[in-house]
């Protein structure tokens, strides 16, 4: 991640990284929920 996002804010996460993490979690949930049923 440091290669693509070298600039870090004070809390250690950039807005782009936060959006990427949320997107990955959302995709994981959408994939996992139907398989649990």
HELIX and SHEET records of a PDB file:
HELIX    1   1 UNK A   15  UNK A   36  1                                  22    
END                                                                             
